[in-house]
């Protein structure tokens, strides 16, 4: 049954919607955690350490964090795979002849596709920068996330990459939230207006919240 559902268009859209909701909940929590940087190095570093000790002593050190990471990886892979396969299915289903040589995709469709690619590349860069320290500017300091964040956003390219990615994230959430609501049966003619307002508010809140971190470093409020 699971295989039948996965191979159906409705099944793939449902997988995209559910995985999108999981990632959205994570983003809200992640943004709130990021804003702790405005309370100083001690508060921010303590928060980063707390993430590794959540659930102790029942859970071993970092087990909860790794469980969250695994859930996120599964959600991202499922979301991206379903999106790609739906896109290919949509292309195959189109008529072979068009008045225009190249069919014109809607603004929302183009935004979702390119936004997804930008975000996928950003996730790789973000992990290599602030988790593994592989591409981190300066000297990566294990256990000192406050200083690592300041180092990253003290470079022009770190700010550009992050801000562009967060703008793409905002557009992705704006279109994706409403689409997920329709797929999961939450949307209706009476609720569409409210859902669009919520989508706009979420996109604006998350974009502003994430961008506030590099802005804080650039303006020396965080230093």
FENLIN-V873133 format. One record per pair of residues at least 24 apart in sequence whose ideal C-beta (glycine too) atoms are under 6 Angstrom apart, sorted by the first residue. I is the first residue (numbers start at 1). J is the second residue. Records with the same first field share a line. If there is no record, write none. Layout:
BEGIN
I = J + J
END
This chain:
BEGIN
12 = 82 + 86
13 = 183
14 = 183
15 = 78 + 82
16 = 79 + 82
17 = 180 + 183 + 184
19 = 75 + 78 + 79
20 = 176 + 180
22 = 75
23 = 75
27 = 206
31 = 206 + 209 + 210
34 = 213
37 = 213 + 222
41 = 146
44 = 146
45 = 146
48 = 145
108 = 175
111 = 171
112 = 175
115 = 168 + 171 + 172
118 = 168
119 = 168
122 = 165
150 = 217
153 = 214 + 217
159 = 214
162 = 214
163 = 211
166 = 207 + 210 + 211
170 = 203 + 207
173 = 202 + 203
174 = 199 + 203
END
